[in-house]
Each structure stands twice: as C-alpha cells, then as structure tokens.
C-alpha cells in the first residue's frame, strides 16, 4: 500500500492552540503527527483514519497517523499536515533569505506501516424522556 501525494504543510487552529499549551503536550503532538488526506486517496491506498504511515521525500522521512477527510474537504492528490517536528523532517534547510524553508507543494511518498486502533465511541446513557 503505497502512493504519492502533494504535501501542503501549514498552520491550523488546533496546531496554534497546542503550540500555546506547549510542544511537549499530547494535544500538540497529536495534531502535528496527523496527515489529512481525501477519503478517495485513502481508499485508493487502502488506508483508513488512524492508520500509521511513513511519509518521505528526497530530504527525509517521518511517521504519522492518517485522517481521511470527507469529500470536498481536501482535493484528491493532496495532503495537509500542520507545521511541527514531523513535517520539518521533510523540509530543505535553504530559506532563500526569507527565514522560512520552502515547504509548499512537495511530492511525498506515503507507505503503510500498521493499522490504527479502532476507537469505539462511548455514548452517554439514555435518559427517560420527560
């Protein structure tokens, strides 16, 4: 189960909140290690939300968790990951004097590592209508 996607790293609201709480906190770690892909791309590669994959390019590699998004949330052929230590493994150090490495539109290889754990949603107990 392998495929290629165009990676668009960037900021997200959850990444910003997690950053303010602390880079070592679970919230920040979880959001910056989540690769968002279209449902169609996930299906094509045999992936489901929660699966673990290795993403790599000619610069480096990192392991992340997949989140398949419903139709229309991200274009097919593209993936999004919030800025953080995992995405930084894929950036070249050259900044062309801007102080920020070029990070948009890089092609990445996506390779399945292992299935994620299925989480069962716990519903609250039913109450009598009254």
Backbone as CSV, one residue per row, in Angstrom:
resi,resn,N_x,N_y,N_z,CA_x,CA_y,CA_z,C_x,C_y,C_z
1,UNK,0.844,-1.172,0.000,0.000,0.000,0.000,0.892,1.238,0.000
2,UNK,1.119,1.735,-1.178,1.969,2.904,-1.356,1.285,3.883,-2.287
3,UNK,1.648,5.131,-2.160,1.126,6.140,-3.056,1.939,7.402,-2.953
4,UNK,1.638,8.343,-3.836,2.284,9.654,-3.797,1.212,10.726,-3.706
5,UNK,1.523,11.764,-2.936,0.636,12.906,-2.779,1.470,14.178,-2.794
6,UNK,0.817,15.295,-3.001,1.466,16.597,-2.894,1.158,17.134,-1.503
7,UNK,2.207,17.398,-0.734,2.043,17.838,0.654,1.986,19.350,0.753
8,UNK,0.995,19.825,1.494,0.838,21.242,1.789,0.875,21.407,3.311
9,UNK,2.063,21.633,3.891,2.131,21.893,5.335,1.652,23.321,5.631
10,UNK,1.197,23.544,6.835,0.757,24.890,7.187,0.295,24.977,8.625
11,UNK,-0.210,26.132,8.964,-0.744,26.365,10.306,-2.193,25.902,10.349
12,UNK,-2.621,25.507,11.531,-4.033,25.192,11.749,-4.415,25.745,13.115
13,UNK,-5.692,25.924,13.340,-6.153,26.442,14.629,-5.749,25.496,15.758
14,UNK,-5.936,24.191,15.540,-5.589,23.216,16.584,-4.085,23.207,16.844
15,UNK,-3.298,23.370,15.799,-1.847,23.409,15.963,-1.452,24.636,16.772
16,UNK,-2.087,25.769,16.501,-1.796,27.001,17.229,-2.162,26.901,18.704
17,UNK,-3.320,26.317,18.986,-3.747,26.134,20.378,-2.771,25.194,21.085
18,UNK,-2.429,24.090,20.414,-1.493,23.138,21.001,-0.131,23.756,21.248
19,UNK,0.311,24.599,20.324,1.599,25.279,20.452,1.610,26.174,21.688
20,UNK,0.512,26.890,21.913,0.425,27.761,23.082,0.382,26.990,24.395
21,UNK,-0.169,25.781,24.360,-0.212,24.959,25.574,1.141,24.304,25.846
22,UNK,1.918,24.099,24.780,3.254,23.514,24.941,3.526,22.415,23.929
23,UNK,4.715,22.469,23.323,5.077,21.494,22.303,5.216,20.072,22.836
24,UNK,5.383,19.916,24.124,5.526,18.583,24.689,4.200,17.985,25.138
25,UNK,3.125,18.747,25.027,1.801,18.269,25.447,1.216,17.338,24.379
26,UNK,0.375,16.405,24.833,-0.245,15.436,23.926,-1.034,16.100,22.803
27,UNK,-1.740,17.172,23.111,-2.574,17.851,22.122,-1.739,18.313,20.920
28,UNK,-0.591,18.935,21.187,0.287,19.414,20.119,0.896,18.234,19.366
29,UNK,1.347,17.222,20.104,1.962,16.054,19.479,0.973,15.357,18.535
30,UNK,-0.274,15.219,18.978,-1.279,14.534,18.159,-1.575,15.294,16.873
31,UNK,-1.770,16.592,16.981,-2.156,17.365,15.797,-1.003,17.470,14.795
32,UNK,0.226,17.565,15.263,1.356,17.718,14.341,1.835,16.389,13.766
33,UNK,1.252,15.285,14.220,1.590,13.977,13.654,0.400,13.383,12.903
34,UNK,-0.534,14.236,12.488,-1.717,13.782,11.749,-1.666,14.298,10.314
35,UNK,-1.689,13.367,9.370,-1.688,13.682,7.941,-3.122,13.597,7.439
36,UNK,-3.649,14.714,6.967,-5.014,14.748,6.455,-4.996,14.501,4.948
37,UNK,-5.801,13.522,4.508,-5.899,13.169,3.092,-7.368,13.056,2.717
38,UNK,-7.648,13.093,1.418,-9.031,12.921,0.978,-9.453,11.478,1.195
39,UNK,-10.735,11.291,1.406,-11.279,9.950,1.572,-10.945,9.096,0.346
40,UNK,-11.006,9.702,-0.840,-10.743,8.984,-2.082,-9.287,8.509,-2.145
41,UNK,-8.343,9.373,-1.762,-6.931,8.977,-1.762,-6.672,7.890,-0.729
42,UNK,-7.293,8.019,0.437,-7.129,6.995,1.474,-7.632,5.649,0.955
43,UNK,-8.800,5.641,0.334,-9.362,4.396,-0.201,-8.459,3.815,-1.285
44,UNK,-7.944,4.665,-2.150,-7.066,4.210,-3.238,-5.806,3.536,-2.696
45,UNK,-5.296,4.051,-1.568,-4.084,3.495,-0.972,-4.388,2.427,0.082
46,UNK,-5.675,2.133,0.296,-6.055,1.115,1.269,-5.881,1.569,2.702
47,UNK,-6.033,2.876,2.941,-5.824,3.437,4.278,-7.143,3.876,4.902
48,UNK,-7.151,3.876,6.237,-8.298,4.368,6.996,-7.801,5.333,8.057
49,UNK,-8.702,6.158,8.550,-8.356,7.062,9.645,-7.781,6.251,10.802
50,UNK,-6.652,6.717,11.327,-5.997,6.049,12.435,-4.818,5.177,12.020
51,UNK,-4.731,4.844,10.722,-3.608,4.034,10.252,-2.307,4.824,10.363
52,UNK,-1.222,4.103,10.563,0.100,4.711,10.672,0.829,4.543,9.345
53,UNK,1.428,5.635,8.858,2.150,5.612,7.595,3.501,6.306,7.735
54,UNK,4.398,5.970,6.830,5.663,6.693,6.718,5.511,7.616,5.520
55,UNK,5.805,8.901,5.711,5.841,9.822,4.581,7.295,10.227,4.378
56,UNK,7.697,10.328,3.115,9.096,10.622,2.822,9.222,11.379,1.511
57,UNK,10.365,12.034,1.382,10.748,12.680,0.128,12.270,12.600,0.042
58,UNK,12.870,13.351,-0.885,14.324,13.292,-1.053,15.084,13.945,0.098
59,UNK,14.400,14.633,0.997,15.041,15.305,2.143,15.052,14.406,3.373
60,UNK,13.921,13.755,3.658,13.838,12.952,4.878,12.551,12.154,4.943
61,UNK,12.256,11.658,6.139,11.046,10.856,6.354,10.571,11.012,7.785
62,UNK,9.298,10.673,7.996,8.713,10.715,9.331,7.486,9.808,9.357
63,UNK,7.094,9.385,10.533,5.906,8.542,10.691,4.764,9.374,11.268
64,UNK,3.571,9.199,10.679,2.408,9.974,11.090,1.165,9.090,11.070
65,UNK,0.061,9.648,11.549,-1.232,8.963,11.562,-2.132,9.602,10.502
66,UNK,-2.885,8.779,9.792,-3.765,9.246,8.720,-5.114,9.684,9.272
67,UNK,-5.629,10.760,8.679,-7.009,11.175,8.938,-7.652,11.392,7.576
68,UNK,-8.586,10.516,7.215,-9.282,10.626,5.933,-10.440,11.608,6.087
69,UNK,-10.461,12.626,5.245,-11.487,13.659,5.319,-12.581,13.414,4.295
70,UNK,-13.793,13.784,4.643,-14.915,13.572,3.730,-14.765,14.425,2.465
71,UNK,-15.536,14.067,1.484,-15.463,14.694,0.167,-15.549,16.223,0.250
72,UNK,-14.679,16.878,-0.479,-14.700,18.328,-0.565,-13.848,19.044,0.467
73,UNK,-13.308,18.337,1.444,-12.506,18.981,2.491,-11.056,19.193,2.054
74,UNK,-10.546,18.308,1.200,-9.186,18.442,0.670,-9.202,17.834,-0.728
75,UNK,-8.563,18.485,-1.693,-8.587,17.948,-3.062,-7.860,16.607,-3.161
76,UNK,-8.355,15.759,-4.037,-7.665,14.495,-4.291,-6.253,14.788,-4.777
77,UNK,-5.314,13.961,-4.347,-3.922,14.113,-4.763,-3.098,14.995,-3.839
78,UNK,-3.759,15.601,-2.841,-3.078,16.492,-1.902,-3.205,15.959,-0.471
79,UNK,-2.278,16.385,0.366,-2.321,16.052,1.790,-1.939,17.305,2.576
80,UNK,-2.445,17.401,3.792,-2.125,18.526,4.678,-1.580,17.988,5.989
81,UNK,-0.545,18.654,6.502,-0.035,18.363,7.839,0.321,19.685,8.497
82,UNK,-0.074,19.896,9.750,0.307,21.119,10.446,1.818,21.184,10.664
83,UNK,2.354,22.398,10.662,3.775,22.575,10.957,4.101,21.979,12.319
84,UNK,5.241,21.368,12.410,5.715,20.778,13.653,6.940,19.936,13.374
85,UNK,7.483,19.304,14.390,8.694,18.498,14.202,8.585,17.443,13.096
86,UNK,7.465,16.698,12.979,7.402,15.702,11.906,7.495,16.310,10.500
87,UNK,6.741,17.373,10.250,6.782,17.964,8.907,8.144,18.596,8.618
88,UNK,8.812,19.081,9.647,10.126,19.707,9.457,11.170,18.713,8.953
89,UNK,10.954,17.431,9.185,11.878,16.403,8.687,11.907,16.349,7.165
90,UNK,10.909,16.954,6.516,10.787,16.894,5.065,11.241,18.181,4.370
91,UNK,11.631,19.194,5.148,11.994,20.494,4.580,13.491,20.599,4.351
92,UNK,13.849,21.207,3.245,15.242,21.544,2.977,15.596,22.738,3.861
93,UNK,16.830,22.858,4.268,17.244,23.962,5.133,17.383,25.294,4.423
94,UNK,17.371,25.295,3.099,17.540,26.534,2.329,16.300,27.419,2.470
95,UNK,16.519,28.684,2.830,15.399,29.612,3.009,15.378,30.736,1.971
96,UNK,16.401,30.803,1.124,16.496,31.880,0.119,16.390,33.259,0.776
97,UNK,16.902,33.370,1.994,16.929,34.646,2.693,15.635,35.048,3.363
98,UNK,14.605,34.189,3.322,13.315,34.554,3.917,13.207,34.129,5.381
99,UNK,14.058,33.221,5.808,13.974,32.707,7.167,13.014,31.539,7.311
100,UNK,12.306,31.196,6.240,11.349,30.079,6.259,11.643,29.183,5.062
101,UNK,11.899,27.888,5.308,12.170,26.997,4.176,10.959,26.847,3.265
102,UNK,11.231,26.625,1.985,10.141,26.347,1.040,9.503,25.032,1.462
103,UNK,8.197,25.052,1.640,7.542,23.845,2.152,6.273,23.486,1.409
104,UNK,5.816,24.299,0.519,4.527,24.050,-0.137,4.708,23.259,-1.434
105,UNK,3.834,22.305,-1.640,3.768,21.619,-2.920,4.821,20.561,-3.161
106,UNK,5.396,19.990,-2.111,6.392,18.937,-2.314,5.702,17.588,-2.495
107,UNK,6.277,16.762,-3.354,5.746,15.420,-3.556,6.285,14.508,-2.461
108,UNK,5.382,13.748,-1.858,5.787,12.799,-0.808,5.335,11.396,-1.193
109,UNK,6.099,10.427,-0.735,5.696,9.029,-0.831,4.986,8.683,0.467
110,UNK,3.897,7.956,0.365,3.122,7.529,1.534,3.159,6.012,1.556
111,UNK,3.655,5.450,2.656,3.790,3.999,2.766,3.145,3.509,4.059
112,UNK,2.259,2.544,3.934,1.559,1.960,5.080,2.556,1.311,6.035
113,UNK,2.366,1.534,7.341,3.176,0.882,8.373,2.324,-0.134,9.130
114,UNK,1.228,0.348,9.760,0.359,-0.561,10.517,-1.022,0.042,10.676
115,UNK,-1.979,-0.841,10.937,-3.356,-0.425,11.162,-3.473,0.316,12.483
116,UNK,-4.315,1.325,12.485,-4.592,2.052,13.715,-5.629,1.313,14.542
117,UNK,-5.702,1.676,15.802,-6.704,1.075,16.674,-8.056,1.701,16.399
118,UNK,-9.046,0.850,16.289,-10.417,1.347,16.113,-10.916,1.830,17.455
119,UNK,-11.375,3.059,17.493,-11.907,3.606,18.735,-13.415,3.473,18.721
120,UNK,-13.925,2.909,19.783,-15.371,2.808,19.916,-15.878,4.071,20.602
121,UNK,-16.894,4.654,20.029,-17.484,5.837,20.625,-18.380,5.410,21.771
122,UNK,-18.133,5.978,22.919,-18.944,5.661,24.090,-20.072,6.672,24.171
123,UNK,-21.274,6.175,24.057,-22.440,7.046,24.115,-22.870,7.217,25.571
124,UNK,-23.416,8.375,25.876,-23.915,8.583,27.241,-25.139,7.699,27.465
125,UNK,-25.425,7.352,28.720,-26.592,6.513,28.995,-27.871,7.226,28.591
126,UNK,-28.824,6.437,28.144,-30.118,7.001,27.751,-30.884,7.459,28.981
127,UNK,-31.610,8.523,28.806,-32.463,9.004,29.903,-33.911,8.938,29.447
128,UNK,-34.779,8.807,30.384,-36.202,8.753,30.067,-36.659,10.125,29.585
129,UNK,-37.397,10.134,28.513,-37.924,11.403,28.006,-39.003,11.897,28.957
130,UNK,-38.947,13.127,29.263,-39.945,13.542,30.226,-40.190,14.920,30.227
